């Protein structure tokens, strides 16, 4: 009897988004010499491939942390309270562009941007309204802010004091990842060396005084959003983390005194299995570096704990309801990859900041995965899959090759000076765009299954009065301050910057005397100089 004719394979590219070739079938032959104990082990044990905690989601679900921030502080405060009432388990704060770049709302450079991309924050008065009636001892807060993260942390600690909450009870995460700013997001004040110095100041300060707080969230998210592949995101993120560890150790800090509070932040894109493999490889690589390069002794120092967020860059303005499906699959990948925290994007974020309805759907997506899908019932449910384990190994190999190149350059700061990661990301983004333009990578609703008539959606619009109100409020507040106290605190800060002292104790006192975010940033500009990015071709 003749063998039936086999259908030809579809004319598509059989490779991951990172360009890793995908075989038609995986088997034990795909993993020659593979060792369960070496590559996997048990969850909660070195090398943590299967998860950083022994019981994972059987003991505690991931933190559902929806990004929120727009308009005036009281507008975002109302959104915080709404999300907590809907079952969110942690706060996540987005700040507007002036705050992210070190300018107060009343600065001329802030015009047109106040409260538009996040909440407007200039003074401790703003922070008090942002967290009004939010018990900081009971809720953890993530803050997405970088070159002015030191000011945000100081204000958060001052608010905790006003609430009567001891600093050792405060939990949360400050993004504070300046290396990725130079690589991808481009929000900076001073050059890399002093920027890293301030990050280390915060690591040192929190390890002593705020032990439950994560002083830096080493962020691949923005690297990926800038166009990096998953392998590049993994490599450059871990290399950034190694850079901070090296700087802290050079300061004289004991590795086990601060490493347990380092956290990470990864993008979760469309390639389902590659994203799961990325998180598993990240844990394994980080554990080995901490144990072998830095001689960490505590298991907590070797654990890579990570927040994740679905890929904003994958969302489309065309047929925006399709984004709900994308987000659901990406969120499922984050959970199967073992994330500790997750933000799901809203379907309307390509148009504007999310509406209440859209953010509710995004939160409900997480809750359905947690409560209805069954994926949280067992630990690392895809562990041992021939395909997934091969892909995890390939991700690890690719990332280590990049890290080796960066080490040879003298570390991430020197690699940034040479423009190496910037060029790699730009090239990857260009290659991906060509694939999309040529329809070699399908984007549903954009280059395939296009609809001629799009239905309009309702999206959030920030009233122009918000900027006017916030500017007036900041101006009135500044006029009411004791200017002698402000001037004294700014002088003390400048001395700490130039003298090499830790800036955090001075900053906490300064914000209590109502020194503003923009005024602190001006001291940084004067003490450390401004950064000018090298031209990359």
ROKOL-265578 format. One record per residue (C-alpha): x, y negated, z negated. Coordinates in nm, 4 decimals, padded with zeros to 6 digits, m for minus. Example, Ala and Ser with C-alpha at 12.3 -4.5 7.8 and 13.67 -1.06 7.14 Angstrom:
- u, v, w
- 01.2300, 00.4500, m00.7800 $
- 01.3670, 00.1060, m00.7140 $
end
This chain:
- u, v, w
- 00.0000, 00.0000, 00.0000 $
- 00.1451, m00.3347, 00.1013 $
- 00.2295, m00.5823, m00.1737 $
- m00.0106, m00.8799, m00.1652 $
- 00.1375, m01.1982, m00.0256 $
- 00.2399, m01.4416, m00.2986 $
- 00.1190, m01.7985, m00.2726 $
- 00.3874, m02.0592, m00.2200 $
- 00.4707, m02.2909, m00.5097 $
- 00.3073, m02.6301, m00.5118 $
- 00.5168, m02.9066, m00.3514 $
- 00.6048, m03.0813, m00.6772 $
- 00.9279, m03.1428, m00.8675 $
- 00.9702, m02.8602, m01.1184 $
- 01.1677, m03.0574, m01.3725 $
- 01.1069, m03.2420, m01.6982 $
- 01.0839, m03.6205, m01.7129 $
- 01.4523, m03.6173, m01.8123 $
- 01.5371, m03.4259, m01.4949 $
- 01.5948, m03.0897, m01.6665 $
- 01.5093, m02.8139, m01.4132 $
- 01.2178, m02.5956, m01.5250 $
- 01.2301, m02.2257, m01.4384 $
- 00.9122, m02.0436, m01.3343 $
- 00.9371, m01.8056, m01.6303 $
- 01.1388, m01.7739, m01.9517 $
- 01.2412, m01.4521, m02.1249 $
- 01.5046, m01.3233, m02.3716 $
- 01.7547, m01.3518, m02.0848 $
- 01.7087, m01.7301, m02.1009 $
- 01.8677, m01.7349, m02.4479 $
- 02.1896, m01.5289, m02.4323 $
- 02.3655, m01.5096, m02.7682 $
- 02.0829, m01.7036, m02.9350 $
- 02.0754, m01.6700, m03.3147 $
- 01.7574, m01.7202, m03.5168 $
- 01.9458, m01.8134, m03.8352 $
- 02.1810, m02.0560, m03.6588 $
- 01.9264, m02.2240, m03.4323 $
- 01.6078, m02.2096, m03.6378 $
- 01.6285, m02.0921, m03.9957 $
- 01.3423, m02.1683, m04.2317 $
- 01.1482, m02.4948, m04.2541 $
- 01.2858, m02.7215, m04.5239 $
- 01.6304, m02.5642, m04.4920 $
- 01.9390, m02.6459, m04.2870 $
- 01.9434, m02.7078, m03.9897 $
- 01.5769, m02.8167, m04.0270 $
- 01.4827, m02.7291, m03.6679 $
- 01.1470, m02.5972, m03.7854 $
- 01.0687, m02.8967, m04.0064 $
- 01.2109, m03.1001, m04.2917 $
- 00.9814, m02.9645, m04.5656 $
- 00.9139, m02.6005, m04.6624 $
- 00.5347, m02.6214, m04.6353 $
- 00.5074, m02.8990, m04.3735 $
- 00.1405, m02.9816, m04.3012 $
- 00.0106, m02.6978, m04.5190 $
- 00.1320, m02.9057, m04.8144 $
- 00.0618, m03.2538, m04.6819 $
- m00.0575, m03.3883, m04.3483 $
- 00.1471, m03.6442, m04.1620 $
- 00.0839, m04.0098, m04.2508 $
- m00.1693, m04.1669, m04.0156 $
- m00.0270, m04.5139, m03.9751 $
- m00.2086, m04.7329, m03.7229 $
- m00.0243, m05.0416, m03.6016 $
- m00.2099, m05.3609, m03.6968 $
- m00.1258, m05.7271, m03.6676 $
- m00.2796, m06.0258, m03.4941 $
- m00.3788, m06.3849, m03.5540 $
- m00.3622, m06.5288, m03.9035 $
- m00.2595, m06.3230, m04.2070 $
- m00.6205, m06.3011, m04.3244 $
- m00.7252, m06.1598, m03.9837 $
- m00.4750, m05.8753, m04.0166 $
- m00.5628, m05.8260, m04.3827 $
- m00.9228, m05.7593, m04.2762 $
- m00.8008, m05.5037, m04.0174 $
- m00.5860, m05.3345, m04.2858 $
- m00.8881, m05.2947, m04.5098 $
- m01.1021, m05.1648, m04.2240 $
- m00.8456, m04.8997, m04.1287 $
- m00.7975, m04.7875, m04.4886 $
- m01.1745, m04.7521, m04.5198 $
- m01.1733, m04.5345, m04.2054 $
- m00.9215, m04.2902, m04.3492 $
- m00.5849, m04.4355, m04.2496 $
- m00.3209, m04.3249, m04.4995 $
- m00.0515, m04.5928, m04.4554 $
- m00.0210, m04.9506, m04.3315 $
- 00.1832, m05.0569, m04.0288 $
- 00.2409, m05.4242, m03.9575 $
- 00.3038, m05.5926, m03.6234 $
- 00.4488, m05.9443, m03.6331 $
- 00.4171, m06.2123, m03.3662 $
- 00.7035, m06.3125, m03.1388 $
- 00.8056, m06.6258, m03.3337 $
- 00.8493, m06.4210, m03.6525 $
- 01.0397, m06.1531, m03.4609 $
- 01.2772, m06.4134, m03.3141 $
- 01.3276, m06.6142, m03.6334 $
- 01.1010, m06.9165, m03.5861 $
- 00.8237, m07.0548, m03.8037 $
- 00.4798, m07.1163, m03.6574 $
- 00.5396, m07.4930, m03.6510 $
- 00.8621, m07.4687, m03.4481 $
- 00.8380, m07.6023, m03.0887 $
- 00.9638, m07.2680, m02.9517 $
- 00.6660, m07.0933, m03.1098 $
- 00.4075, m07.2772, m02.9000 $
- 00.1662, m07.0466, m02.7226 $
- 00.2839, m06.7353, m02.9098 $
- 00.1534, m06.7862, m03.2639 $
- m00.0514, m06.4825, m03.3667 $
- m00.0637, m06.3481, m03.0096 $
- 00.1425, m06.0257, m03.0236 $
- 00.1151, m05.9693, m03.3960 $
- 00.0430, m06.1503, m03.7197 $
- 00.1912, m06.4966, m03.7758 $
- 00.4239, m06.5069, m04.0782 $
- 00.6357, m06.8048, m04.1823 $
- 00.6296, m06.8282, m04.5635 $
- 00.5598, m06.6322, m04.8796 $
- 00.2156, m06.7921, m04.8766 $
- 00.1465, m06.6097, m04.5490 $
- 00.2631, m06.2804, m04.7004 $
- 00.0355, m06.3302, m05.0000 $
- m00.2648, m06.3653, m04.7702 $
- m00.1529, m06.0747, m04.5532 $
- m00.1481, m05.8328, m04.8480 $
- m00.4282, m05.9846, m05.0563 $
- m00.6085, m05.7112, m05.2541 $
- m00.3771, m05.4412, m05.1106 $
- m00.2246, m05.2443, m05.4027 $
- 00.1410, m05.2184, m05.2992 $
- 00.2118, m04.9545, m05.5623 $
- m00.0409, m04.7183, m05.4032 $
- m00.0051, m04.7823, m05.0270 $
- 00.3111, m04.7449, m04.8206 $
- 00.3747, m05.0120, m04.5591 $
- 00.5771, m04.9976, m04.2392 $
- 00.6934, m05.3293, m04.0943 $
- 00.8032, m05.3572, m03.7326 $
- 01.0525, m05.6406, m03.7569 $
- 01.4264, m05.6475, m03.6997 $
- 01.6488, m05.9578, m03.6933 $
- 01.4310, m06.1144, m03.9665 $
- 01.3670, m05.7871, m04.1513 $
- 01.5725, m05.9066, m04.4481 $
- 01.3291, m06.1969, m04.4966 $
- 01.0244, m05.9701, m04.4656 $
- 01.1676, m05.7299, m04.7239 $
- 01.2407, m06.0162, m04.9647 $
- 00.8843, m06.1458, m04.9274 $
- 00.7364, m05.7979, m04.9747 $
- 00.9337, m05.7522, m05.2971 $
- 00.8268, m06.0956, m05.4192 $
- 00.4619, m06.0070, m05.3553 $
- 00.5040, m05.6794, m05.5438 $
- 00.6375, m05.8719, m05.8413 $
- 00.3356, m06.1031, m05.8303 $
- 00.1105, m05.7961, m05.8329 $
- 00.3010, m05.6578, m06.1305 $
- 00.4309, m05.3603, m05.9318 $
- 00.7829, m05.2448, m06.0209 $
- 01.0196, m05.2169, m05.7247 $
- 01.0843, m04.8485, m05.7955 $
- 00.7150, m04.7811, m05.7210 $
- 00.7178, m04.9448, m05.3784 $
- 00.7216, m04.7171, m05.0768 $
- 00.7472, m04.8124, m04.7135 $
- 00.9731, m04.8602, m04.4150 $
- 01.1419, m05.1600, m04.2594 $
- 01.2281, m05.1092, m03.8932 $
- 01.5428, m05.3221, m03.9183 $
- 01.7227, m05.1415, m03.6337 $
- 01.9434, m05.4069, m03.4816 $
- 02.1527, m05.1766, m03.2630 $
- 01.8488, m05.0772, m03.0589 $
- 01.7655, m05.4470, m03.0201 $
- 02.0923, m05.5017, m02.8340 $
- 02.0308, m05.1880, m02.6300 $
- 01.6654, m05.2270, m02.5412 $
- 01.4240, m05.4646, m02.7137 $
- 01.6372, m05.7827, m02.7015 $
- 01.5129, m05.9590, m03.0158 $
- 01.8195, m06.0855, m03.1988 $
- 01.9772, m06.3862, m03.3663 $
- 02.3446, m06.3141, m03.4295 $
- 02.5977, m06.0770, m03.2649 $
- 02.6123, m05.7020, m03.3371 $
- 02.8774, m05.7005, m03.6100 $
- 02.7075, m05.9472, m03.8497 $
- 02.3678, m05.8011, m03.7576 $
- 02.4830, m05.4567, m03.8706 $
- 02.6359, m05.6137, m04.1825 $
- 02.2898, m05.7424, m04.2849 $
- 02.1380, m05.3981, m04.2198 $
- 02.3989, m05.2458, m04.4511 $
- 02.3223, m05.5153, m04.7121 $
- 01.9630, m05.3920, m04.7088 $
- 02.0668, m05.0259, m04.7260 $
- 02.2898, m05.0999, m05.0251 $
- 02.0292, m05.3145, m05.2008 $
- 01.7371, m05.0745, m05.1604 $
- 01.9411, m04.7704, m05.2631 $
- 02.0044, m04.9449, m05.5958 $
- 01.6791, m05.1328, m05.6572 $
- 01.4004, m04.9992, m05.4308 $
- 01.4719, m04.6252, m05.4193 $
- 01.1467, m04.5172, m05.2486 $
- 01.1820, m04.7654, m04.9622 $
- 01.3314, m04.6782, m04.6221 $
- 01.5578, m04.9751, m04.5379 $
- 01.5956, m04.8908, m04.1682 $
- 01.3904, m04.6978, m03.9155 $
- 01.6380, m04.5919, m03.6484 $
- 01.4252, m04.6417, m03.3424 $
- 01.4321, m04.4552, m03.0165 $
- 01.0848, m04.5808, m02.9344 $
- 01.1960, m04.9067, m02.7767 $
- 01.4853, m04.7367, m02.5997 $
- 01.2359, m04.5041, m02.4330 $
- 00.9923, m04.7853, m02.3562 $
- 01.2763, m04.9678, m02.1783 $
- 01.3067, m04.6775, m01.9339 $
- 01.5354, m04.4195, m02.0981 $
- 01.4838, m04.0501, m02.0467 $
- 01.4002, m03.8295, m02.3453 $
- 01.7615, m03.7082, m02.3559 $
- 01.8921, m04.0665, m02.3546 $
- 01.6435, m04.1690, m02.6211 $
- 01.7577, m03.8803, m02.8390 $
- 02.1265, m03.9511, m02.7847 $
- 02.1261, m04.3279, m02.8250 $
- 01.8985, m04.3156, m03.1290 $
- 02.1180, m04.0667, m03.3119 $
- 02.4297, m04.2604, m03.2097 $
- 02.2726, m04.5743, m03.3612 $
- 02.2082, m04.3791, m03.6799 $
- 02.5679, m04.2621, m03.6905 $
- 02.6750, m04.6243, m03.6475 $
- 02.4794, m04.7344, m03.9547 $
- 02.6100, m04.4436, m04.1601 $
- 02.9684, m04.5233, m04.0620 $
- 02.9203, m04.8915, m04.1535 $
- 02.7673, m04.8026, m04.4910 $
- 03.0433, m04.5541, m04.5723 $
- 03.3015, m04.8172, m04.4730 $
- 03.1317, m05.0498, m04.7241 $
- 03.2121, m04.7878, m04.9895 $
- 02.8655, m04.6378, m05.0307 $
- 02.8423, m04.2696, m05.1151 $
- 02.6689, m04.0835, m04.8332 $
- 02.4254, m03.9084, m05.0668 $
- 02.3269, m04.2376, m05.2308 $
- 02.1615, m04.3799, m04.9184 $
- 02.1258, m04.1158, m04.6465 $
- 01.8065, m03.9633, m04.7939 $
- 01.6235, m04.2927, m04.7302 $
- 01.7246, m04.3328, m04.3659 $
- 01.4287, m04.2750, m04.1355 $
- 01.3749, m04.2479, m03.7609 $
- 01.1153, m04.3538, m03.5057 $
- 01.0634, m04.1717, m03.1760 $
- 00.8491, m04.2310, m02.8702 $
- 00.6190, m03.9462, m02.7656 $
- 00.5765, m03.9530, m02.3887 $
- 00.3773, m03.7469, m02.1395 $
- 00.6049, m03.4437, m02.0959 $
- 00.4434, m03.2277, m02.3626 $
- 00.7067, m02.9596, m02.4217 $
- 01.0041, m03.1922, m02.3737 $
- 00.8760, m03.4205, m02.6502 $
- 00.8309, m03.1286, m02.8909 $
- 01.1805, m03.0063, m02.8070 $
- 01.3224, m03.3567, m02.8576 $
- 01.2042, m03.3803, m03.2187 $
- 01.3291, m03.0294, m03.2987 $
- 01.6704, m03.0998, m03.1413 $
- 01.6918, m03.4333, m03.3246 $
- 01.6583, m03.2662, m03.6637 $
- 01.9196, m03.0042, m03.5822 $
- 02.1758, m03.2491, m03.4436 $
- 02.1356, m03.4971, m03.7298 $
- 02.1673, m03.2270, m03.9955 $
- 02.4922, m03.1020, m03.8460 $
- 02.6454, m03.4477, m03.8162 $
- 02.5557, m03.5321, m04.1756 $
- 02.6948, m03.2048, m04.3064 $
- 03.0038, m03.1679, m04.0906 $
- 03.1115, m03.5258, m04.0096 $
- 03.0059, m03.7062, m04.3281 $
- 03.0242, m03.4170, m04.5760 $
- 02.6804, m03.4857, m04.7214 $
- 02.5953, m03.2464, m05.0044 $
- 02.2271, m03.3123, m05.0715 $
- 01.9787, m03.1400, m04.8382 $
- 01.7789, m03.4653, m04.8442 $
- 02.0735, m03.6416, m04.6779 $
- 02.0549, m03.4008, m04.3840 $
- 01.6800, m03.4297, m04.3226 $
- 01.5762, m03.6342, m04.0236 $
- 01.2359, m03.7734, m04.1222 $
- 01.0583, m03.9481, m03.8388 $
- 00.7663, m04.1700, m03.7565 $
- 00.6332, m04.1276, m03.4047 $
- 00.4190, m04.3347, m03.1710 $
- 00.2481, m04.2428, m02.8493 $
- 00.4102, m04.3976, m02.5442 $
- 00.2850, m04.7463, m02.4710 $
- 00.4747, m04.7448, m02.1433 $
- 00.2695, m04.4468, m02.0247 $
- m00.0623, m04.6281, m02.0681 $
- m00.2246, m04.7775, m01.7597 $
- m00.4344, m05.0875, m01.7072 $
- m00.6106, m04.9002, m01.4278 $
- m00.8837, m04.6669, m01.5572 $
- m00.7903, m04.7474, m01.9188 $
- m01.0169, m04.4790, m02.0669 $
- m00.7715, m04.2254, m01.9232 $
- m00.5325, m04.3463, m02.1924 $
- m00.7456, m04.1696, m02.4547 $
- m00.6539, m03.8339, m02.2985 $
- m00.2866, m03.9299, m02.2680 $
- m00.2741, m04.0368, m02.6322 $
- m00.4427, m03.7165, m02.7516 $
- m00.1869, m03.4964, m02.5746 $
- 00.1054, m03.7094, m02.6915 $
- m00.0234, m03.7056, m03.0497 $
- m00.0560, m03.3273, m03.0358 $
- 00.3056, m03.3042, m02.9170 $
- 00.4191, m03.5207, m03.2101 $
- 00.2420, m03.2911, m03.4550 $
- 00.3721, m02.9715, m03.2944 $
- 00.7173, m03.1329, m03.3048 $
- 00.6902, m03.1822, m03.6817 $
- 00.6562, m03.5619, m03.7225 $
- 00.6115, m03.7100, m04.0712 $
- 00.4120, m04.0107, m03.9531 $
- 00.2166, m04.0979, m03.6403 $
- 00.0657, m04.4009, m03.4700 $
- m00.1739, m04.3394, m03.1835 $
- m00.2040, m04.6214, m02.9310 $
- m00.5435, m04.7643, m02.8409 $
- m00.6723, m04.7241, m02.4864 $
- m00.7020, m05.1018, m02.4323 $
- m00.3464, m05.2033, m02.5293 $
- m00.2381, m05.2593, m02.1696 $
- m00.4901, m05.5440, m02.1717 $
- m00.4457, m05.6959, m02.5167 $
- m00.4136, m05.6176, m02.8844 $
- m00.6628, m05.3413, m02.9681 $
- m01.0244, m05.4011, m03.0545 $
- m01.1761, m05.2455, m03.3651 $
- m01.3626, m04.9884, m03.1551 $
- m01.0498, m04.8871, m02.9634 $
- m00.8328, m04.8510, m03.2720 $
- m01.1042, m04.6390, m03.4353 $
- m01.0956, m04.3954, m03.1411 $
- m00.7163, m04.3802, m03.1723 $
- m00.7377, m04.3022, m03.5449 $
- m01.0151, m04.0469, m03.4912 $
- m00.7871, m03.8729, m03.2371 $
- m00.5381, m03.8023, m03.5144 $
- m00.8111, m03.6933, m03.7529 $
- m00.9545, m03.4483, m03.4979 $
- m00.6089, m03.2963, m03.4445 $
- m00.5609, m03.2697, m03.8208 $
- m00.9033, m03.1430, m03.9186 $
- m01.0444, m02.9601, m03.6162 $
- m00.7690, m02.8206, m03.3933 $
- m00.6041, m02.5753, m03.6331 $
- m00.2507, m02.6749, m03.5324 $
- m00.1650, m02.7824, m03.8887 $
- m00.2440, m02.4416, m04.0383 $
- 00.0979, m02.2869, m03.9690 $
- 00.4491, m02.4287, m03.9523 $
- 00.6229, m02.4869, m03.6173 $
- 00.3653, m02.2761, m03.4301 $
- 00.5615, m02.2837, m03.1024 $
- 00.8923, m02.1890, m03.2640 $
- 01.0478, m01.8863, m03.0943 $
- 00.8927, m01.9584, m02.7559 $
- 01.1562, m01.8708, m02.4984 $
- 01.0725, m02.1846, m02.3041 $
- 01.0677, m02.4202, m02.6011 $
- 01.3883, m02.2851, m02.7535 $
- 01.5692, m02.3095, m02.4197 $
- 01.4458, m02.6649, m02.3741 $
- 01.5479, m02.7568, m02.7304 $
- 01.8994, m02.6262, m02.6607 $
- 01.9156, m02.8204, m02.3331 $
- 01.8068, m03.1402, m02.5065 $
- 02.0726, m03.0874, m02.7721 $
- 02.3477, m03.0263, m02.5165 $
- 02.2548, m03.3350, m02.3147 $
- 02.2364, m03.5597, m02.6202 $
- 02.5708, m03.4397, m02.7584 $
- 02.7381, m03.5176, m02.4257 $
- 02.6200, m03.8799, m02.4511 $
- 02.7205, m03.9059, m02.8176 $
- 03.0668, m03.7753, m02.7280 $
- 03.1085, m04.0536, m02.4711 $
- 02.9977, m04.3163, m02.7255 $
- 03.2367, m04.1795, m02.9883 $
- 03.5198, m04.2033, m02.7340 $
- 03.4357, m04.5726, m02.6827 $
- 03.4738, m04.6387, m03.0553 $
- 03.1109, m04.6119, m03.1616 $
- 02.7811, m04.7703, m03.0653 $
- 02.8744, m05.1361, m03.1269 $
- 03.1687, m05.1092, m02.8888 $
- 02.9534, m04.9167, m02.6387 $
- 02.6984, m05.2016, m02.6514 $
- 02.9778, m05.4544, m02.5952 $
- 03.0741, m05.2570, m02.2837 $
- 02.7111, m05.2413, m02.1679 $
- 02.7145, m04.8618, m02.1507 $
- 02.3721, m04.7679, m02.2950 $
- 02.2117, m05.0699, m02.1257 $
- 02.3332, m04.9524, m01.7834 $
- 02.2281, m04.5932, m01.8432 $
- 01.8757, m04.7011, m01.9391 $
- 01.8452, m04.9414, m01.6451 $
- 01.9508, m04.6696, m01.4027 $
- 01.7053, m04.4199, m01.5522 $
- 01.4210, m04.6712, m01.5351 $
- 01.4977, m04.7400, m01.1699 $
- 01.5063, m04.3705, m01.0851 $
- 01.1730, m04.3106, m01.2569 $
- 01.0084, m04.6035, m01.0802 $
- 01.1227, m04.4649, m00.7447 $
- 00.9662, m04.1282, m00.8293 $
- 00.6402, m04.3006, m00.9147 $
- 00.6459, m04.5197, m00.6048 $
- 00.7117, m04.2155, m00.3840 $
- 00.4339, m04.0222, m00.5650 $
- 00.6826, m03.7576, m00.6696 $
- 00.5584, m03.8188, m01.0251 $
- 00.1812, m03.8483, m01.0469 $
- 00.0231, m04.1218, m01.2570 $
- m00.3476, m04.0487, m01.2615 $
- m00.5507, m04.3509, m01.1589 $
- m00.2438, m04.5398, m01.0343 $
- m00.0836, m04.3445, m00.7499 $
- m00.3390, m04.0604, m00.7331 $
- m00.7133, m04.0387, m00.7950 $
- m00.7397, m04.4137, m00.7528 $
- m01.0814, m04.5769, m00.7821 $
- m01.1602, m04.8721, m00.5586 $
- m01.3832, m05.0419, m00.8129 $
- m01.2700, m05.0641, m01.1725 $
- m01.5143, m05.1189, m01.4565 $
- m01.4113, m05.4128, m01.6749 $
- m01.3511, m05.3444, m02.0442 $
- m01.3968, m05.5668, m02.3449 $
- m01.0677, m05.6599, m02.5042 $
- m00.9500, m05.8692, m02.7962 $
- m00.8934, m06.2393, m02.7294 $
- m00.7077, m06.4587, m02.9784 $
- m00.8782, m06.7958, m03.0140 $
- m00.6519, m07.0946, m02.9469 $
- m00.7683, m07.2361, m03.2801 $
- m00.5647, m06.9668, m03.4581 $
- m00.2365, m07.1282, m03.3542 $
- m00.3577, m07.4764, m03.4443 $
- m00.4779, m07.3624, m03.7877 $
- m00.1617, m07.1694, m03.8635 $
- 00.0685, m07.4573, m03.7631 $
- m00.1225, m07.7014, m03.9806 $
- m00.1225, m07.4614, m04.2748 $
- 00.2531, m07.4020, m04.2538 $
- 00.3212, m07.7751, m04.2278 $
- 00.1044, m07.8492, m04.5322 $
- 00.2698, m07.5734, m04.7299 $
- 00.6211, m07.6932, m04.6493 $
- 00.5281, m08.0484, m04.7473 $
- 00.4134, m07.9273, m05.0894 $
- 00.7402, m07.7492, m05.1776 $
- 01.0163, m07.8665, m05.4105 $
- 01.2685, m07.9595, m05.1408 $
- 01.5591, m07.9631, m05.3877 $
- 01.4998, m07.5965, m05.4695 $
- 01.4740, m07.5131, m05.1013 $
- 01.7999, m07.6886, m05.0183 $
- 01.9801, m07.5211, m05.3084 $
- 01.8641, m07.1758, m05.2016 $
- 01.9654, m07.2343, m04.8394 $
- 02.3118, m07.3422, m04.9547 $
- 02.3425, m07.0269, m05.1682 $
- 02.2413, m06.8140, m04.8717 $
- 02.4979, m06.9780, m04.6456 $
- 02.7679, m06.9123, m04.9058 $
- 02.6645, m06.5457, m04.9323 $
- 02.6767, m06.5091, m04.5537 $
- 03.0197, m06.6635, m04.5205 $
- 03.1613, m06.5039, m04.8364 $
- 03.0560, m06.1490, m04.7550 $
- 02.8200, m06.1121, m05.0510 $
- 02.5022, m05.9071, m05.0202 $
- 02.2356, m06.1469, m04.8950 $
- 01.9347, m05.9662, m05.0425 $
- 01.9459, m06.0934, m05.4045 $
- 01.9789, m06.4486, m05.2744 $
- 01.6953, m06.3976, m05.0258 $
- 01.4527, m06.2690, m05.2890 $
- 01.5130, m06.5806, m05.5000 $
- 01.4937, m06.8014, m05.1903 $
- 01.1528, m06.6821, m05.0725 $
- 01.0171, m06.7163, m05.4271 $
- 01.1108, m07.0840, m05.3979 $
- 00.9267, m07.0853, m05.0625 $
- 01.2187, m07.0958, m04.8229 $
- 01.0670, m07.0030, m04.4866 $
- 01.1545, m06.7293, m04.2392 $
- 01.2703, m06.9849, m03.9836 $
- 01.4917, m07.1653, m04.2337 $
- 01.6669, m06.8396, m04.3289 $
- 01.7134, m06.7628, m03.9600 $
- 01.8720, m07.1036, m03.9042 $
- 02.1279, m07.0208, m04.1741 $
- 02.2073, m06.6948, m03.9942 $
- 02.2496, m06.8852, m03.6668 $
- 02.4869, m07.1331, m03.8267 $
- 02.6867, m06.8802, m04.0303 $
- 02.7199, m06.6030, m03.7720 $
- 02.6668, m06.7730, m03.4370 $
- 02.4267, m06.6797, m03.1587 $
- 02.4468, m06.3672, m02.9462 $
- 02.4654, m06.3878, m02.5695 $
- 02.4004, m06.0625, m02.3873 $
- 02.6638, m05.9474, m02.1357 $
- 02.5415, m05.9381, m01.7762 $
- 02.4743, m05.5774, m01.6758 $
- 02.4662, m05.4669, m01.3117 $
end
